[in-house]
Amino acid sequence: MVDLSVDLGFLKLKNPVLAASGTFGYGLEFKPFYNLELLGGFVVKGLYFNPREGNKPPRLVETPSGLINSIGLQGIGVEAFCREILPQLADLDTAVIANVCGEDEDEYARVAEYLSRHNGLAALELNISCPNVREGGRCPAQNPEATYRTVKKVKQVTSIPVITKLSPNVTDITSVARAAEEAGSQAISLINTILALAVDPETRRPKLGNVMGGLSGPAIKPVALRMVFQVSRAVKVPVIGMGGITSATDVVEFMITGAAAVQVGTANFVDPDACLRIIQGLEDWARSHGVERISELTGSLKI
């Protein structure tokens, strides 16, 4: 038997594979198709305090080996989530993680505080890194000081473990990661999507209604691996890697590079069974390579 469990310190997962926010709905959408308890966990759609319509369409554009999205974090808001969705997830034997959003530091804290009044959440993931909400892709994760202030404010209002999701749209990812750690974040997740643009040559117009969006999928995997490697060596808290994961060997690469766990995003659009297929493939890979505990892979890169 292969031991697929991983221990993040604040949270133990039965396996290192989480479904990423924005690609898995609120979890309930996948419930009719397979047992969610087979996952290490999943991160729900981003939650602002109030309902949010998101950006104008078109919102999705396919690219070579990738996808550009400009959804704009459309969602039902935290009150409706806690009233209608969370009670249906609370009894699941897997980690349910809320993705916390905000227009400013106060809203991040307000959402986190509201979620803290309810049972059923294993952690909060602070989404301070979405590139398709503000003009030009600006977000708190592009600045260490803004990152520190946001994380610190959230930590003051919740006892639920906090994971901070970082942006690749920076020149020095390690300084932002250190700021999040210093402010009390118990883990770092990265990367979010890369700010991107697609153009229709016939109309000479952007293909997205919001002009720019976030690139995800296999095209960004090398960038994600590089940043996970850098951050895992710069902080002491666990790193959760994501970006272009479509197979078990992708997971192995992220863990070797320094990730304690991973999130699977765009692959869920291509193959709704992606997470389960990856988990099974991970066990098969470990068995064929004589790996008894999958956690042994983390940070084992030979340089």
C-alpha positions in Angstrom: 0.0 0.0 0.0 1.1 3.5 -0.8 0.5 6.2 1.9 -0.9 9.2 -0.1 -1.6 11.3 3.0 0.1 14.6 3.6 0.3 16.8 6.7 0.3 20.5 6.3 0.7 21.1 10.0 -2.7 22.7 10.4 -4.5 20.2 8.2 -4.1 16.5 7.3 -5.2 15.5 3.8 -5.9 11.9 2.8 -4.0 12.7 -0.5 -2.3 15.8 -1.8 -4.8 16.6 -4.6 -7.2 19.5 -4.1 -9.6 20.8 -6.7 -8.9 24.5 -7.3 -11.2 27.4 -6.8 -13.1 28.6 -9.8 -13.0 25.3 -11.6 -15.1 23.2 -9.3 -18.1 25.3 -8.5 -19.1 25.0 -4.9 -18.4 21.3 -4.9 -22.1 20.4 -5.2 -21.9 20.5 -9.0 -19.6 17.5 -9.0 -21.4 15.6 -6.2 -23.7 13.7 -8.6 -20.8 12.4 -10.6 -18.4 11.0 -8.0 -17.7 10.7 -4.3 -16.1 14.0 -3.3 -14.6 12.2 -0.2 -12.0 10.6 -2.5 -10.4 14.0 -2.9 -7.8 15.5 -0.6 -10.2 18.4 -0.6 -11.5 21.2 -2.8 -11.6 25.0 -2.8 -15.0 26.6 -3.5 -15.7 29.5 -5.9 -14.5 32.9 -4.7 -16.7 34.6 -2.1 -17.3 38.3 -1.7 -19.6 39.5 1.0 -22.4 40.4 -1.5 -23.4 38.6 -4.7 -21.3 39.5 -7.7 -22.2 39.4 -11.3 -18.7 39.2 -12.7 -17.3 40.6 -15.9 -19.2 41.1 -19.2 -18.9 38.3 -21.8 -17.1 36.8 -23.6 -15.3 35.4 -20.6 -13.4 32.4 -21.9 -10.9 32.1 -24.7 -8.9 28.9 -25.6 -5.3 29.3 -26.5 -2.5 26.8 -27.4 -2.1 24.7 -24.3 -4.2 27.0 -22.2 -7.3 29.0 -21.4 -7.8 32.7 -20.7 -10.6 33.5 -18.4 -12.2 36.8 -17.3 -15.0 35.5 -15.2 -14.5 38.3 -12.7 -15.3 36.1 -9.6 -19.0 35.9 -10.2 -20.6 34.4 -7.2 -23.6 34.2 -4.8 -21.9 36.0 -1.9 -20.9 34.7 1.5 -24.3 34.9 3.2 -26.0 32.8 0.6 -23.1 30.4 0.6 -23.3 29.8 4.3 -27.1 29.5 4.2 -27.5 27.3 1.1 -24.3 25.6 0.3 -22.1 25.0 3.3 -24.7 22.9 5.2 -24.6 20.5 2.3 -20.8 20.3 2.5 -20.2 20.3 6.3 -20.5 16.5 6.8 -18.1 15.6 4.0 -15.0 13.6 5.0 -12.7 15.8 3.0 -11.2 19.3 3.4 -13.6 22.0 2.3 -11.7 25.3 1.8 -13.4 28.7 1.3 -11.9 31.1 -1.2 -12.1 34.6 0.3 -12.3 37.7 -1.9 -12.6 41.4 -1.2 -12.6 44.8 -2.9 -10.4 46.0 0.0 -8.8 44.8 3.2 -12.0 45.4 5.2 -14.1 43.2 2.9 -11.5 40.3 3.1 -11.8 40.5 6.9 -15.6 40.8 6.9 -16.0 37.7 4.7 -13.5 35.8 6.8 -15.2 36.8 10.0 -18.6 35.8 8.7 -17.3 32.4 7.6 -15.8 31.9 11.0 -19.2 31.8 12.5 -20.0 28.6 10.7 -18.8 25.0 10.9 -17.5 22.8 8.2 -14.5 24.7 6.8 -11.0 23.3 7.0 -9.2 26.5 5.9 -9.6 29.8 4.2 -7.7 30.6 1.0 -7.2 34.4 0.6 -7.6 35.2 -3.1 -5.5 38.3 -3.2 -4.2 37.5 -6.6 -7.0 37.4 -9.2 -5.8 39.3 -12.3 -9.1 39.8 -14.0 -11.1 41.9 -11.5 -9.3 45.2 -11.4 -8.1 47.3 -14.4 -4.6 46.2 -15.5 -4.7 43.1 -13.3 -3.8 45.0 -10.1 -4.2 43.0 -6.9 -2.8 43.1 -3.3 -0.5 40.1 -4.0 1.6 42.4 -6.3 2.8 44.3 -3.2 4.4 42.8 -0.1 3.0 45.6 2.1 -0.5 45.2 0.8 -0.2 41.4 1.2 1.0 41.8 4.8 -1.8 44.2 5.7 -4.6 42.0 4.2 -3.4 38.8 5.7 -2.8 40.4 9.1 -6.3 41.9 9.1 -7.9 38.5 8.3 -5.9 36.7 10.9 -7.2 39.1 13.6 -10.8 38.0 13.0 -10.6 34.3 12.4 -9.2 31.2 14.1 -9.6 29.1 10.9 -6.3 28.4 9.2 -5.4 30.8 6.5 -3.8 30.0 3.1 -2.6 32.9 1.0 -2.9 32.6 -2.8 -0.2 34.5 -4.6 0.1 36.0 -8.1 2.7 35.2 -10.7 2.4 38.8 -12.0 5.3 40.1 -9.9 9.1 40.4 -10.3 9.9 38.9 -6.9 7.5 36.2 -5.7 9.6 35.4 -2.6 9.2 38.9 -1.0 5.4 38.6 -1.2 5.4 35.1 0.2 7.6 36.2 3.1 5.2 39.0 3.8 2.2 36.6 3.9 4.1 34.3 6.2 5.2 37.1 8.5 1.5 38.2 8.8 0.5 34.8 10.0 -0.5 32.8 6.9 -0.2 29.1 7.6 0.4 28.1 4.0 1.1 29.7 0.6 -0.8 28.6 -2.6 0.5 29.5 -6.0 0.3 30.3 -8.8 -2.9 32.1 -9.8 -3.3 32.9 -13.5 -0.9 34.9 -15.6 -2.3 38.2 -17.0 -2.9 37.7 -20.7 -4.6 39.1 -23.8 -6.2 37.5 -26.9 -7.0 39.4 -30.1 -9.4 38.7 -33.0 -7.4 39.6 -36.1 -10.6 40.0 -38.2 -12.3 42.5 -35.9 -9.1 43.9 -34.4 -10.8 43.6 -31.0 -10.0 41.8 -27.8 -11.6 38.4 -27.6 -12.6 39.0 -24.0 -15.2 41.5 -22.9 -12.9 42.7 -20.1 -10.0 43.0 -22.6 -7.5 41.1 -20.5 -7.8 37.9 -18.4 -5.9 35.2 -16.7 -4.0 32.5 -18.5 -4.1 29.0 -17.0 -3.5 25.4 -18.2 -0.4 23.5 -19.3 1.2 26.6 -20.8 1.9 28.1 -17.4 3.3 25.0 -15.7 7.0 25.8 -16.1 6.4 29.2 -14.6 4.4 27.7 -11.7 7.1 25.1 -11.0 9.8 27.8 -10.9 7.8 29.9 -8.5 6.9 27.0 -6.2 10.6 26.1 -6.1 11.5 29.7 -5.2 8.8 30.1 -2.5 9.3 26.7 -0.9 12.9 27.7 -0.2 12.0 31.1 1.0 9.4 30.3 3.6 8.9 27.7 6.4 5.1 27.2 5.9 3.8 24.6 3.5 3.4 25.5 -0.2 0.4 24.3 -2.3 1.3 24.3 -6.0 -0.9 24.7 -9.0 -0.7 25.7 -12.6 -1.2 23.4 -15.6 -1.5 20.1 -13.6 -3.2 17.5 -15.8 -1.5 14.2 -14.8 0.0 12.4 -11.9 3.5 13.1 -13.1 2.7 16.8 -13.0 1.9 16.3 -9.3 5.1 14.5 -8.8 7.1 17.3 -10.4 5.4 19.9 -8.2 6.1 17.9 -5.0 9.7 17.3 -5.9 10.0 21.0 -6.6 8.7 21.8 -3.1 4.9 21.6 -2.9 3.4 19.7 0.0 0.1 19.5 -1.9 -1.4 20.6 -5.2 -4.5 22.1 -6.7 -6.0 21.0 -10.0 -7.8 23.7 -12.0 -8.2 24.0 -15.7 -8.0 20.2 -16.2 -11.5 20.0 -14.5 -13.0 21.7 -17.5 -11.4 19.3 -19.9 -12.1 16.2 -17.9 -14.5 16.4 -14.9 -12.8 13.2 -13.6 -9.4 14.7 -13.7 -8.8 14.8 -10.0 -9.8 11.2 -9.4 -7.7 10.1 -12.4 -4.7 12.0 -11.1 -5.1 10.5 -7.6 -5.2 7.0 -9.0 -2.2 7.7 -11.3 -0.3 9.1 -8.3 -0.7 5.9 -6.4 0.4 3.9 -9.5 3.4 6.1 -10.0 4.5 5.8 -6.4 4.1 2.0 -6.4 6.1 1.6 -9.6 8.9 3.8 -8.3 9.1 2.2 -4.8 7.8 5.3 -3.0 5.9 4.2 0.1 4.9 7.7 1.4 4.1 10.3 -1.2 5.1 13.1 1.2 8.7 11.9 0.8 8.7 13.6 -2.6 8.3 17.1 -1.2 11.4 19.2 -1.7 13.5 16.3 -3.0 14.8 18.1 -6.1 18.5 17.3 -6.7 20.5 20.4 -7.6 
